[in-house]
Amino acid sequence: MSVDILGDSNNQTIVILPGLGAASPILQFKPIAEALSDTFRMITVEPFGYGFSDFEIEEERFTKEITSELYTCLEKLHLDNFYLMAHSISGIYSLKFANDYPSKVLGFIGLDATVPTKEELKPNYFSSNEKIVAMKPLLDTLGFSRLYSYINPTFNIEIDPSYMYTESEIEIFKFLNRNKSYNKLILNELQHFSDNVNEMHNVSFPETVPVLNFVASETLMDDPYWIGDHYREIREKHKSKVIPLKGSHYIHLDQKEAIVQKIKEWMD
C-alpha cells in the first residue's frame, strides 16, 4: 500500500483518504497536504487499487475489508492516534473506522464526504468522477480514453489549477489514469457503493470523536438534505462544526486556503 508523508517531525497527524476512482491520491492531495505540513504530519494513503498501490488482490471492496486494510497500514506506520480527513466515499469508511477503533481517532475532517442517508441513492448522488468510473471500461475498449488523454493531458484528472505541478508529476498522473485507473478493484468498489453506504445507515461518529465537515455548495444544489445529513452523523456537540463552502464536490481543490485556515483554527 502506497503512502506519502509530509511534515514528519510534527506531533499531530492527519491521515488523508481519497474519493472513489482517484487516479493518484498522493498527487491530487499534495497541495493541501503541503499547506498543512508546516503544522501537522500529513499522511496520504492510496488504498489498494489506487495510485501506486497493489491492485491484484482478491478481497471484495466492502467497507469492512477496506477499513481493516487501512488499520493494518497505519499500524505498520506505528500510528497510535490521528485525525482522519476524507473525501467523498472515504467518509463512509472513516465512519466505520472511527466506530471500530475509537481510541485511535482523535477527530474527523470531511471534504464533502459521503454520509449515510435514508434516501435511496439518486443518479446525481455520484460525483462526475464516479460517473466516469462506470463508463471507463467501455471508453477504454473503444480506445477513447487513451486517445483523448493525448489531446487533453488533464482529461479526468482532478488537480488544483493553482498548484504548480512539475512536468514529471503530470506525466505520472497521465500514466496512472491511462494504465491503472478504474481497474477491477475500483470497479468492484463502485459495484458495492450503495451497499457500503446503506450498511452505515443510522450510524454516527462516537461521542469522543469531534467532526469538522466541509460541504460543497454545488452538492447542496443537487441535494438540499446534504447539510442536514452531515449534522446527523455528529454526536460530539462541543467542538464539531459543519461549514458550507462555495465550490464543487472537489472542495479541497476549490477552497484549499479556506479549508487549511479552518482546520488550523479548529485543531488549535
Secondary structure in CASP SS format (residue, H / E / C, confidence):
PFRMAT SS
TARGET T0000
AUTHOR 0000-0000-0000
METHOD secondary structure of the structure
MODEL  1
M C 1.00
S E 1.00
V E 1.00
D E 1.00
I E 1.00
L E 1.00
G C 1.00
D C 1.00
S C 1.00
N C 1.00
N C 1.00
Q C 1.00
T E 1.00
I E 1.00
V E 1.00
I E 1.00
L E 1.00
P C 1.00
G C 1.00
L C 1.00
G C 1.00
A C 1.00
A C 1.00
S C 1.00
P H 1.00
I H 1.00
L H 1.00
Q H 1.00
F C 1.00
K H 1.00
P H 1.00
I H 1.00
A H 1.00
E H 1.00
A H 1.00
L H 1.00
S C 1.00
D C 1.00
T C 1.00
F C 1.00
R E 1.00
M E 1.00
I E 1.00
T E 1.00
V E 1.00
E E 1.00
P C 1.00
F C 1.00
G C 1.00
Y C 1.00
G C 1.00
F C 1.00
S C 1.00
D C 1.00
F C 1.00
E C 1.00
I C 1.00
E C 1.00
E C 1.00
E C 1.00
R C 1.00
F C 1.00
T H 1.00
K H 1.00
E H 1.00
I H 1.00
T H 1.00
S H 1.00
E H 1.00
L H 1.00
Y H 1.00
T H 1.00
C H 1.00
L H 1.00
E H 1.00
K H 1.00
L C 1.00
H C 1.00
L C 1.00
D C 1.00
N C 1.00
F E 1.00
Y E 1.00
L E 1.00
M E 1.00
A E 1.00
H E 1.00
S C 1.00
I C 1.00
S H 1.00
G H 1.00
I H 1.00
Y H 1.00
S H 1.00
L H 1.00
K H 1.00
F H 1.00
A H 1.00
N H 1.00
D H 1.00
Y C 1.00
P C 1.00
S C 1.00
K C 1.00
V E 1.00
L E 1.00
G E 1.00
F E 1.00
I E 1.00
G E 1.00
L E 1.00
D C 1.00
A C 1.00
T C 1.00
V C 1.00
P C 1.00
T C 1.00
K C 1.00
E C 1.00
E C 1.00
L C 1.00
K C 1.00
P H 1.00
N H 1.00
Y H 1.00
F C 1.00
S C 1.00
S H 1.00
N H 1.00
E H 1.00
K H 1.00
I H 1.00
V H 1.00
A H 1.00
M H 1.00
K H 1.00
P H 1.00
L H 1.00
L H 1.00
D H 1.00
T H 1.00
L C 1.00
G C 1.00
F H 1.00
S H 1.00
R H 1.00
L H 1.00
Y H 1.00
S H 1.00
Y H 1.00
I H 1.00
N C 1.00
P C 1.00
T C 1.00
F C 1.00
N C 1.00
I C 1.00
E C 1.00
I C 1.00
D C 1.00
P C 1.00
S C 1.00
Y C 1.00
M C 1.00
Y C 1.00
T C 1.00
E H 1.00
S H 1.00
E H 1.00
I H 1.00
E H 1.00
I H 1.00
F H 1.00
K H 1.00
F H 1.00
L H 1.00
N H 1.00
R H 1.00
N H 1.00
K C 1.00
S C 1.00
Y C 1.00
N C 1.00
K H 1.00
L H 1.00
I H 1.00
L H 1.00
N H 1.00
E H 1.00
L H 1.00
Q H 1.00
H C 1.00
F H 1.00
S H 1.00
D H 1.00
N H 1.00
V H 1.00
N H 1.00
E H 1.00
M C 1.00
H C 1.00
N C 1.00
V C 1.00
S C 1.00
F C 1.00
P C 1.00
E C 1.00
T C 1.00
V C 1.00
P C 1.00
V E 1.00
L E 1.00
N E 1.00
F E 1.00
V E 1.00
A E 1.00
S H 1.00
E H 1.00
T H 1.00
L H 1.00
M H 1.00
D H 1.00
D C 1.00
P C 1.00
Y C 1.00
W H 1.00
I H 1.00
G H 1.00
D H 1.00
H H 1.00
Y H 1.00
R H 1.00
E C 1.00
I C 1.00
R C 1.00
E C 1.00
K C 1.00
H C 1.00
K C 1.00
S C 1.00
K E 1.00
V E 1.00
I E 1.00
P E 1.00
L E 1.00
K C 1.00
G C 1.00
S C 1.00
H C 1.00
Y C 1.00
I H 1.00
H H 1.00
L H 1.00
D H 1.00
Q C 1.00
K H 1.00
E H 1.00
A H 1.00
I H 1.00
V H 1.00
Q H 1.00
K H 1.00
I H 1.00
K H 1.00
E H 1.00
W H 1.00
M H 1.00
D C 1.00
END
